[in-house]
């Protein structure tokens, strides 16, 4: 439960004279959800991009497991065990749920160079590989709650189901760490509840960082909270402590919370 899977220290990202993220540190542990909240422009998505390798840091470091991955490409970090979702749903709309998740599962297999005599090779390795892909595929579809929608074209799914599919695709790559950028955005009450239930299901096996504006979901899910304003952390700790923090209330939550 307390296994440290990701540690970021003093992360800074400057765009010219603007520090979008300034000296931010965060740790993610297996079996815990660490929520990062703050107003628009606080630097939450930039922080996510720094952790995933989509942006290189100006300063600071990122350690995934026991490996320093600072400055690595997103693809290399992903293969090291990190998965992420984006604010905008990122799926293959013309394909079925099954096909989308299978593509993600296949991405973890080493690519073989083209060989004109491939058909002569031992097929046992292919069978083992296909079983591994199938295991990842079925596990991801089941966890995501999309078993009954597996043959549905992704573009015809509801918005909430498309977000579930995106997480299923991420799970199919077998990440240890998940970075989820506003997974509940644009959802109605029923869809949001299904997403909360999904996150509870996947929580025990993963370290999760959740960037989210839905405060009801955040306080229902988070074990730790970090609050950012203008690229800096103004509060960090247990949800109850952060919720009662006067600086947080003034900057973000408001008196109603």
C-alpha positions as CSV (number, residue, x, y, z in Angstrom):
1,X,0.0,0.0,0.0
2,X,2.9,2.4,0.8
3,X,5.0,1.5,-2.2
4,X,6.4,4.7,-3.7
5,X,6.0,4.5,-7.5
6,X,6.6,8.0,-8.7
7,X,8.5,10.9,-7.1
8,X,8.9,14.4,-8.6
9,X,11.2,16.9,-7.0
10,X,11.3,20.7,-7.6
11,X,9.7,20.5,-11.0
12,X,9.8,23.8,-12.8
13,X,8.7,24.7,-16.3
14,X,9.3,28.2,-17.7
15,X,8.0,29.6,-21.0
16,X,10.1,32.7,-21.4
17,X,9.6,34.7,-18.3
18,X,6.5,32.8,-17.2
19,X,6.9,30.0,-14.7
20,X,3.9,27.7,-15.5
21,X,5.1,25.3,-12.8
22,X,7.5,26.5,-10.1
23,X,9.3,24.1,-7.8
24,X,6.5,21.6,-7.4
25,X,7.1,18.2,-5.7
26,X,4.7,15.3,-5.6
27,X,4.8,11.6,-4.7
28,X,2.5,8.9,-5.8
29,X,2.0,5.6,-3.9
30,X,0.4,2.3,-5.0
31,X,-3.2,2.1,-3.7
32,X,-3.6,5.8,-3.3
33,X,-5.2,8.6,-5.3
34,X,-3.4,11.9,-5.2
35,X,-5.6,14.7,-6.4
36,X,-4.2,17.9,-7.8
37,X,-6.7,20.8,-7.8
38,X,-6.6,24.5,-8.5
39,X,-8.2,27.2,-10.7
40,X,-7.8,27.4,-14.4
41,X,-4.2,28.4,-15.3
42,X,-2.8,27.0,-12.0
43,X,-0.4,24.7,-13.8
44,X,-2.1,21.3,-13.2
45,X,-2.0,20.1,-16.8
46,X,1.5,21.4,-17.3
47,X,2.6,19.4,-14.2
48,X,0.9,16.3,-15.8
49,X,2.8,16.9,-19.0
50,X,6.1,17.2,-17.1
51,X,5.5,13.9,-15.4
52,X,4.5,12.1,-18.6
53,X,7.3,13.5,-20.7
54,X,5.1,15.5,-23.0
55,X,7.1,18.5,-21.8
56,X,10.7,18.6,-20.7
57,X,11.3,20.3,-17.3
58,X,13.3,23.5,-17.0
59,X,14.4,22.2,-13.6
60,X,13.7,19.4,-11.2
61,X,13.5,15.6,-11.6
62,X,11.1,12.8,-12.1
63,X,11.7,9.3,-10.7
64,X,9.5,6.4,-11.8
65,X,10.0,3.4,-9.6
66,X,13.8,3.5,-9.0
67,X,14.6,5.0,-12.4
68,X,15.3,8.7,-13.1
69,X,13.2,9.4,-16.2
70,X,13.8,13.2,-16.3
71,X,13.8,14.3,-19.9
72,X,12.7,11.0,-21.4
73,X,10.3,10.9,-24.3
74,X,6.6,10.1,-23.5
75,X,6.9,6.7,-25.3
76,X,9.9,5.7,-23.3
77,X,8.3,6.8,-20.0
78,X,5.1,4.9,-21.0
79,X,7.0,1.7,-21.5
80,X,8.6,2.2,-18.1
81,X,5.1,1.9,-16.5
82,X,3.3,5.2,-16.7
83,X,-0.1,5.7,-18.4
84,X,-2.1,8.8,-18.8
85,X,-5.4,10.2,-20.1
86,X,-5.9,13.6,-21.6
87,X,-8.5,16.4,-21.2
88,X,-9.7,15.6,-24.8
89,X,-10.8,12.0,-25.3
90,X,-8.1,10.2,-27.3
91,X,-9.6,7.0,-28.9
92,X,-10.1,5.6,-32.4
93,X,-13.7,6.6,-33.1
94,X,-14.3,4.2,-36.2
95,X,-13.1,1.1,-34.3
96,X,-15.0,-1.0,-31.8
97,X,-14.3,-1.0,-28.1
98,X,-12.6,-4.4,-28.5
99,X,-10.4,-3.1,-31.3
100,X,-9.4,0.0,-29.5
101,X,-8.3,-1.9,-26.4
102,X,-6.6,-4.6,-28.4
103,X,-4.4,-2.0,-30.2
104,X,-3.4,-0.6,-26.8
105,X,-2.6,-4.1,-25.5
106,X,-0.6,-4.9,-28.6
107,X,1.5,-1.8,-28.2
108,X,3.4,-3.5,-25.3
109,X,4.7,-6.3,-27.4
110,X,8.2,-5.8,-29.0
111,X,8.0,-5.1,-32.7
112,X,9.6,-7.7,-34.9
113,X,11.5,-6.6,-38.0
114,X,9.9,-7.7,-41.3
115,X,11.0,-11.1,-42.4
116,X,10.0,-12.7,-45.7
117,X,10.4,-16.2,-44.1
118,X,8.3,-15.3,-41.0
119,X,5.8,-17.9,-41.8
120,X,8.5,-20.6,-41.4
121,X,9.3,-19.5,-37.8
122,X,8.1,-21.3,-34.7
123,X,4.5,-20.3,-34.0
124,X,4.7,-21.0,-30.3
125,X,6.1,-17.6,-29.5
126,X,3.2,-16.0,-31.4
127,X,0.7,-18.1,-29.4
128,X,2.2,-17.0,-26.1
129,X,2.3,-13.4,-27.3
130,X,-1.4,-13.5,-28.3
131,X,-2.4,-15.0,-25.0
132,X,-0.6,-12.2,-23.2
133,X,-2.3,-9.6,-25.4
134,X,-5.7,-11.3,-24.8
135,X,-5.2,-11.3,-21.0
136,X,-4.4,-7.6,-20.9
137,X,-7.4,-6.9,-23.3
138,X,-9.9,-8.8,-21.2
139,X,-8.7,-7.5,-17.9
140,X,-8.9,-3.9,-19.1
141,X,-12.4,-4.2,-20.6
142,X,-13.7,-5.9,-17.5
143,X,-12.2,-3.3,-15.1
144,X,-13.5,-0.5,-17.2
145,X,-17.1,-1.8,-17.1
146,X,-17.4,-2.1,-20.9
147,X,-17.9,-5.9,-21.3
148,X,-21.4,-5.4,-22.7
149,X,-20.2,-2.7,-25.1
150,X,-17.1,-4.5,-26.5
151,X,-18.4,-4.7,-30.1
152,X,-19.8,-1.2,-30.1
153,X,-18.2,1.4,-32.4
154,X,-16.4,3.8,-30.2
155,X,-17.8,6.9,-31.9
156,X,-21.3,5.8,-30.9
157,X,-20.6,5.5,-27.2
158,X,-21.8,8.1,-24.8
159,X,-19.3,10.7,-23.6
160,X,-18.9,8.9,-20.3
161,X,-18.3,5.5,-22.0
162,X,-15.7,7.1,-24.2
163,X,-13.8,8.2,-21.2
164,X,-14.1,4.7,-19.7
165,X,-12.7,3.4,-23.0
166,X,-9.8,5.7,-22.8
167,X,-9.0,4.5,-19.3
168,X,-9.4,0.9,-20.5
169,X,-6.9,1.5,-23.3
170,X,-4.5,2.9,-20.7
171,X,-5.0,-0.1,-18.4
172,X,-4.2,-2.5,-21.3
173,X,-0.6,-1.2,-21.4
174,X,-0.3,-2.4,-17.8
175,X,0.9,0.8,-16.2
176,X,1.8,1.0,-12.5
177,X,1.2,4.8,-12.4
178,X,-1.8,6.5,-13.9
179,X,-2.1,10.3,-14.6
180,X,-5.8,11.2,-15.2
181,X,-6.5,14.7,-16.5
182,X,-10.1,15.7,-15.8
183,X,-11.7,12.2,-16.4
184,X,-15.1,13.4,-15.2
185,X,-15.2,16.6,-17.3
186,X,-18.6,17.1,-19.1
187,X,-20.3,14.2,-17.4
188,X,-23.8,14.0,-15.9
189,X,-24.4,12.7,-12.5
190,X,-24.9,9.0,-13.5
191,X,-21.8,9.0,-15.7
192,X,-19.7,10.7,-13.1
193,X,-20.8,8.1,-10.5
194,X,-19.7,5.3,-12.9
195,X,-16.3,6.9,-13.3
196,X,-15.9,7.3,-9.5
197,X,-16.7,3.5,-9.2
198,X,-14.2,2.7,-11.9
199,X,-11.4,4.7,-10.2
200,X,-12.2,2.9,-6.9
201,X,-11.8,-0.4,-8.8
202,X,-8.4,0.3,-10.3
203,X,-7.0,2.1,-7.2
204,X,-5.6,-0.9,-5.3
205,X,-3.2,-1.9,-8.1
206,X,-2.1,1.6,-9.2
207,X,-0.7,4.9,-8.0
208,X,-3.0,7.5,-9.4
209,X,-2.7,11.3,-9.9
210,X,-6.1,12.8,-10.5
211,X,-6.5,16.3,-11.9
212,X,-10.1,17.2,-11.5
213,X,-12.5,20.2,-11.1
214,X,-15.4,18.1,-9.7
215,X,-14.9,18.7,-6.0
216,X,-17.5,16.1,-4.9
217,X,-15.6,13.5,-6.8
218,X,-12.2,14.7,-5.5
219,X,-13.2,14.5,-1.9
220,X,-14.9,11.1,-2.5
221,X,-11.7,9.7,-4.0
222,X,-8.6,11.4,-2.9
223,X,-6.3,10.1,-0.2
224,X,-4.0,13.2,-0.6
225,X,-4.6,16.6,-2.1
226,X,-2.2,19.2,-3.6
227,X,-3.6,22.6,-4.3
228,X,-1.9,24.7,-7.0
229,X,-2.3,28.4,-7.8
230,X,-0.2,30.3,-10.3
231,X,2.1,27.4,-10.8
232,X,2.9,26.9,-7.1
233,X,1.7,24.6,-4.4
234,X,-0.2,26.5,-1.7
235,X,-1.4,23.5,0.3
236,X,-0.8,19.8,0.5
237,X,-2.1,17.0,2.8
238,X,-5.1,15.0,3.8
239,X,-8.4,16.1,2.2
240,X,-10.0,17.2,5.5
241,X,-7.0,19.3,6.3
242,X,-6.8,21.0,2.9
243,X,-10.6,21.6,2.9
244,X,-10.3,23.6,6.1
245,X,-7.2,25.5,5.0
246,X,-8.1,29.2,5.0
247,X,-5.7,30.0,2.1
248,X,-7.3,27.3,0.0
249,X,-10.8,28.4,0.7
250,X,-9.8,32.0,-0.2
251,X,-8.0,31.0,-3.4
252,X,-10.2,28.2,-4.8
253,X,-12.8,26.3,-2.8
254,X,-14.9,29.2,-1.5
255,X,-17.0,29.4,1.6
256,X,-19.5,26.7,0.5
257,X,-16.8,24.0,0.9
